[in-house]
């Protein structure tokens, strides 16, 4: 009863309990300063510094709990959201990890080279809804009238063709190593997916401010991962050219320094472009160019 009472006073946040998303989700929560300690025997963890209860669930179940309004927020893949077919769920933030493709795969040395050849055949997948929608559209009919047979398998889907259970499969592909090891090749992509923060379209009214706080914190963490802070000194006569190189997220900060004809510039630049940007700044007359990590921010 004590735990139930504690949950009634907290925002319920559904997160993956294990699998490919778990470690990165936990890292994001910690970077958002959401402190918690998870017991090995419990799938509920109470935050020690915020009125939040983390509910650890299968990634496939998270859209259902959020869609039913049992949890206000969740983190899971777009593939799981679309497979659940929950109308009361909205995608809030792309977390930029867990990227993969939901693909149709067939034996590499087999006769099938395009998805239309699988019409009327047998497909094995754990994504029955998405696969059914795809093949029904391919057949230009409704799911209940299509001739393609969709069979559910919760695991080891990639073995279905080798065992003679399926003509093709629909499964998630990240690097493609498992697919190639099983002698499979992809012939179509149904969906590009990644981990997202999702939220209920009908959240608890007393949690609205906290929801916005959490979204702001996560967005700050994502921005800090994408950008670094660049500082340099610039001759005023070259400033226009230099600001084209470092326009910043909104605008750079320009400050006077104790040397006539020079200013100091600070700007957020994309981490992936920092080497090129520093080279271009140097070529265009900037000096004392420095780049610093951004541990967190609010944007």
C-alpha positions in Angstrom: 0.0 0.0 0.0 2.9 2.4 0.8 4.3 1.9 -2.7 0.9 2.5 -4.3 0.5 5.8 -2.3 4.0 6.9 -3.4 3.1 6.2 -7.1 -0.1 8.3 -6.7 2.0 11.3 -5.9 4.5 10.9 -8.8 4.7 11.2 -12.5 5.0 7.7 -14.0 7.8 7.5 -16.6 8.0 4.2 -18.5 11.5 3.1 -19.7 12.9 -0.1 -21.2 13.9 -2.7 -18.6 16.6 -4.3 -20.7 17.7 -4.7 -24.3 19.4 -2.4 -26.9 17.9 0.8 -25.5 18.3 0.3 -21.7 21.9 1.5 -21.1 21.5 4.7 -23.2 18.2 5.5 -21.5 19.7 5.2 -18.1 22.6 7.5 -19.2 20.2 10.1 -20.4 18.2 10.0 -17.2 21.4 10.5 -15.1 22.5 13.3 -17.3 19.1 14.9 -16.7 19.9 14.8 -13.0 17.0 12.3 -12.4 18.5 10.3 -9.5 17.3 6.8 -8.7 18.4 3.4 -7.5 16.9 0.4 -9.1 16.6 -2.8 -7.1 17.3 -6.0 -9.0 14.0 -7.5 -7.9 11.8 -4.5 -8.7 10.7 -2.9 -12.0 9.8 0.3 -10.2 12.4 2.9 -9.0 11.5 6.1 -7.2 13.5 9.1 -8.0 15.3 10.5 -4.9 15.3 14.1 -6.1 12.2 14.5 -8.2 8.5 13.4 -7.9 9.0 10.7 -10.6 8.6 7.0 -10.5 10.4 5.1 -13.2 8.5 2.0 -14.5 10.8 -0.5 -16.2 8.9 -2.4 -18.9 9.4 -4.3 -22.1 10.0 -1.7 -24.9 7.1 -3.2 -26.8 4.7 -2.6 -23.8 5.6 1.0 -23.2 3.4 2.6 -25.9 0.4 0.6 -24.4 0.9 2.0 -20.9 1.4 5.5 -22.2 -1.5 5.2 -24.6 -3.8 4.0 -21.8 -2.7 7.0 -19.7 -1.2 4.8 -17.0 2.2 6.5 -17.6 2.5 10.1 -18.8 6.0 9.7 -20.4 7.9 6.8 -21.9 11.0 6.1 -24.0 10.9 3.4 -26.7 11.4 3.0 -30.4 9.2 4.4 -33.1 8.7 0.9 -34.4 7.1 -0.1 -31.1 4.9 2.9 -31.1 3.6 2.2 -34.6 3.3 -1.5 -34.0 1.1 -0.8 -30.9 -1.3 1.3 -33.0 -2.0 3.4 -30.0 -3.8 6.7 -31.0 -3.2 8.4 -27.6 0.5 8.5 -28.0 2.6 11.3 -29.4 6.3 11.4 -30.3 7.9 14.2 -28.5 11.7 14.0 -29.0 14.0 12.0 -31.2 16.8 10.8 -28.8 19.1 10.1 -31.7 20.1 6.6 -30.7 18.8 3.1 -31.3 18.6 3.8 -35.0 17.8 0.8 -37.2 15.5 -0.2 -40.0 12.5 -2.5 -40.1 13.2 -4.5 -43.2 11.8 -7.3 -45.3 14.5 -10.0 -45.5 14.7 -13.1 -47.7 17.3 -15.8 -48.4 20.2 -14.2 -50.2 20.4 -17.0 -52.8 16.7 -17.4 -53.1 14.2 -16.5 -55.8 12.7 -13.4 -54.2 14.2 -10.0 -55.2 11.4 -7.6 -54.5 8.5 -7.5 -52.0 5.8 -8.0 -54.6 7.1 -11.5 -55.1 6.1 -12.4 -51.5 2.4 -11.6 -52.0 0.5 -14.8 -51.1 3.6 -16.2 -49.3 4.4 -16.7 -45.6 6.1 -14.0 -43.5 7.3 -14.5 -40.0 7.8 -11.4 -37.7 7.3 -10.0 -34.3 5.8 -6.9 -36.0 2.5 -8.3 -37.1 0.6 -5.0 -37.3 3.2 -3.1 -39.4 3.8 -6.1 -41.6 0.1 -6.7 -42.2 -0.4 -3.0 -43.1 2.5 -3.1 -45.5 1.4 -6.2 -47.4 -2.2 -5.2 -47.4 -1.2 -1.9 -49.1 1.0 -3.9 -51.5 -1.9 -6.1 -52.4 -4.2 -3.1 -52.6 -6.7 -4.6 -50.2 -7.6 -4.7 -46.5 -5.7 -6.8 -43.9 -8.6 -9.2 -43.5 -8.7 -9.9 -47.2 -5.0 -10.1 -48.1 -3.5 -13.4 -49.2 -0.1 -13.0 -47.6 0.2 -14.9 -44.4 1.7 -13.1 -41.4 2.9 -15.4 -38.6 4.1 -14.1 -35.2 7.4 -15.1 -33.6 8.7 -13.4 -30.5 12.4 -14.3 -31.1 14.9 -16.0 -33.4 12.9 -14.6 -36.4 16.0 -14.8 -38.6 16.0 -18.6 -38.4 12.5 -18.9 -39.9 13.5 -19.1 -43.5 16.3 -21.7 -42.9 13.8 -23.9 -41.0 11.3 -23.7 -43.8 8.7 -21.9 -41.7 8.8 -18.7 -43.8 9.4 -17.4 -47.3 10.6 -14.1 -45.9 10.8 -12.3 -42.6 10.3 -8.7 -41.3 12.8 -7.8 -38.6 14.9 -4.9 -37.2 18.3 -4.4 -38.8 21.0 -2.3 -37.1 24.4 -3.3 -38.5 23.1 -6.2 -40.7 25.7 -8.7 -39.3 23.1 -11.1 -37.9 21.1 -10.9 -41.2 24.1 -11.7 -43.3 25.3 -14.5 -40.9 21.9 -16.2 -41.5 22.2 -15.9 -45.3 19.6 -13.2 -45.5 19.4 -10.0 -47.5 17.0 -7.1 -47.3 14.7 -6.3 -50.3 12.6 -3.4 -48.8 12.5 -1.1 -45.8 9.2 -0.7 -44.0 10.3 1.8 -41.4 13.3 3.8 -40.2 13.2 3.9 -36.4 15.0 5.3 -33.4 14.4 5.8 -29.7 12.0 8.6 -28.9 10.6 10.3 -25.8 6.8 9.7 -26.1 4.0 11.2 -24.1 0.3 10.6 -23.4 -2.0 13.0 -25.2 -4.1 13.1 -22.0 -1.5 13.5 -19.2 -2.4 14.0 -15.6 -3.1 17.7 -15.3 -1.0 18.1 -12.1 2.1 16.7 -14.0 2.1 19.2 -16.9 4.8 21.5 -15.5 7.0 18.5 -14.5 6.5 17.0 -18.0 7.8 20.2 -19.6 10.8 20.3 -17.2 11.7 16.7 -18.1 11.4 17.5 -21.8 13.5 20.6 -21.4 16.2 18.7 -19.5 16.4 15.9 -22.1 16.5 18.4 -25.0 19.4 20.1 -23.2 21.3 16.8 -22.9 20.7 16.1 -26.6 21.9 19.6 -27.6 25.0 19.1 -25.4 25.7 15.8 -27.2 25.4 17.5 -30.6 27.2 20.7 -30.1 30.5 22.1 -28.6 31.3 25.6 -27.6 33.8 27.4 -29.9 35.7 30.6 -28.8 38.1 32.6 -30.9 39.5 36.1 -31.5 38.6 37.8 -34.7 39.8 40.8 -36.6 36.8 43.1 -37.2 37.6 43.4 -40.9 37.1 39.6 -41.3 34.1 39.3 -38.9 31.5 38.9 -41.6 33.3 36.0 -43.2 34.0 34.3 -39.9 30.4 34.6 -38.7 29.2 32.7 -41.8 31.5 29.8 -40.6 30.1 30.0 -37.0 26.5 31.2 -37.1 25.6 29.5 -33.9 22.3 27.8 -33.0 20.6 31.2 -32.9 23.4 33.8 -33.1 27.1 34.1 -31.9 28.1 36.2 -28.9 30.5 39.0 -29.8 32.5 40.9 -27.2 35.1 43.7 -27.3 38.6 42.8 -26.1 41.5 45.1 -25.0 43.0 45.2 -28.5 41.9 47.7 -31.1 40.4 46.1 -34.2 39.7 42.8 -32.6 36.7 41.1 -30.9 36.1 37.8 -29.1 33.4 35.5 -30.6 31.7 32.5 -28.9 29.4 30.2 -30.7 27.9 26.7 -30.5 29.1 24.6 -33.4 28.2 21.0 -34.4 30.5 18.5 -32.8 30.8 16.5 -36.0 32.1 19.6 -37.9 34.5 21.0 -35.3 37.7 20.1 -37.1 36.6 21.6 -40.4 35.2 24.7 -38.7 38.5 25.3 -36.8 40.5 24.9 -40.0 38.2 27.5 -41.8 38.4 29.9 -39.0 42.2 29.8 -39.1 42.3 30.3 -42.8 40.1 33.4 -42.5 42.2 35.2 -39.9 40.8 34.0 -36.6 43.3 33.3 -33.8 43.3 31.7 -30.3 40.6 29.2 -31.4 39.4 27.0 -28.6 36.7 24.3 -28.4 35.1 23.2 -25.1 32.7 20.4 -24.2 29.1 21.3 -23.2 28.1 19.0 -20.3 24.5 20.3 -20.3 22.5 23.2 -21.4 18.9 24.6 -21.8 17.9 25.8 -25.2 
